[in-house]
Amino acid sequence: MPEVEITIGGRSFDVACQEGEEQYLYSAAKMLDTEAQVLAQQVGRIPEARMLLMAGLMLADKTAGLEDKLRETEDRAAGYLSELRALKDAPPPEPERIEVPVVPTDVTESLQEIAARAEALARDVEEKAG
């Protein structure tokens, strides 16, 4: 079992860990040291046990806050997932019915007749002008 030296609040500690977990221990020690440094700046030199206790409590407080945020995010994600499932399971919307009025045949014939007369008049005017 490897033993590593970590530094927290300016004090060195020899700590044993499982093989291959040294990096995790260094990372955790760095977080604890960051909190201990904050304490040292605010309070000055304090007994080792008190420093470790306070730094650990500060980390626990941050962790609890992050866990609360994570739970809120998971709850929101679950809500979104439920909405997506409901949309997926919902029947498709009814097709929209659009009615197009049909022009009666006699109106169409009348318009064709008027167009033919207009073209004939236009030809007559062109012949007289030319």
C-alpha positions in Angstrom: 0.0 0.0 0.0 1.7 3.2 -1.1 2.2 6.1 1.3 2.2 9.7 0.0 3.0 13.0 1.5 0.4 15.7 1.3 0.4 19.2 2.5 -2.6 20.9 4.1 -2.5 24.4 5.6 1.3 24.4 5.4 1.6 21.2 7.4 2.8 17.8 5.9 1.0 14.5 6.5 2.0 11.0 5.4 -1.1 9.1 4.2 -1.5 5.6 2.9 -3.8 4.8 0.0 -4.7 2.0 -2.4 -2.4 1.3 -5.3 -3.2 3.5 -8.3 -5.3 6.0 -6.2 -2.5 8.4 -5.4 -3.8 11.1 -7.9 -7.2 11.0 -6.2 -5.6 11.5 -2.8 -3.5 14.4 -4.1 -6.6 16.0 -5.7 -8.6 15.7 -2.4 -5.7 17.0 -0.4 -5.4 20.0 -2.8 -9.1 20.9 -2.2 -8.7 20.5 1.6 -5.5 22.7 1.4 -7.4 25.4 -0.5 -9.9 25.6 2.3 -7.2 25.5 5.0 -5.4 28.4 3.2 -8.6 30.5 3.4 -8.9 29.8 7.1 -5.2 30.6 7.7 -5.7 34.0 5.9 -8.8 34.8 7.9 -7.9 33.5 11.3 -4.1 33.0 11.3 -2.4 30.0 12.8 -4.9 27.6 14.4 -4.4 24.1 15.9 -4.0 21.3 13.4 -7.1 19.4 14.4 -9.3 22.6 14.4 -7.9 23.6 11.0 -8.6 20.2 9.5 -12.1 20.1 11.0 -13.0 23.6 9.8 -11.6 23.0 6.3 -13.5 19.7 6.1 -16.7 21.4 7.2 -16.2 24.1 4.5 -15.7 21.4 1.8 -18.8 19.5 3.1 -20.9 22.7 2.9 -19.8 23.3 -0.7 -20.5 19.6 -1.5 -24.0 19.8 0.0 -24.7 22.9 -2.0 -23.6 21.2 -5.2 -25.6 18.1 -4.4 -28.7 20.3 -4.0 -28.1 21.9 -7.3 -27.6 18.5 -8.9 -30.9 17.2 -7.5 -32.7 20.2 -8.8 -31.1 19.7 -12.2 -32.0 16.0 -12.2 -35.6 16.9 -11.2 -35.9 19.4 -14.1 -34.4 16.9 -16.5 -36.8 14.2 -15.4 -39.7 16.7 -16.0 -38.4 17.5 -19.5 -38.1 13.8 -20.2 -41.7 13.2 -19.1 -42.9 16.0 -21.4 -40.9 14.5 -24.3 -42.4 11.1 -23.7 -45.9 12.6 -23.5 -45.3 14.3 -26.8 -44.0 11.2 -28.4 -46.9 9.1 -27.2 -49.5 11.8 -28.1 -51.5 11.1 -31.3 -50.6 13.3 -34.2 -52.7 16.5 -34.6 -55.7 16.3 -36.8 -55.0 17.5 -40.4 -56.2 21.0 -41.0 -59.1 21.2 -43.4 -58.8 23.9 -46.0 -61.7 24.6 -48.3 -61.1 26.2 -51.7 -64.1 27.7 -53.3 -64.9 26.3 -56.8 -65.8 28.7 -59.5 -69.1 27.7 -61.1 -68.8 26.6 -64.7 -71.1 29.3 -66.1 -68.9 32.0 -64.5 -65.8 30.5 -66.1 -67.5 30.4 -69.5 -68.7 34.0 -69.1 -65.1 35.1 -68.3 -63.7 33.3 -71.3 -66.3 35.0 -73.5 -65.4 38.4 -72.1 -61.7 37.7 -72.6 -62.4 36.7 -76.3 -64.4 39.9 -76.8 -61.6 42.0 -75.3 -59.0 40.4 -77.5 -61.2 41.1 -80.6 -61.6 44.7 -79.6 -57.9 45.0 -79.1 -57.3 43.7 -82.6 -59.8 46.1 -84.1 -58.1 49.0 -82.3 -54.7 47.9 -83.6 -56.0 47.5 -87.2 -57.6 51.0 -87.1 -54.5 52.6 -85.6 -52.1 50.9 -88.0 
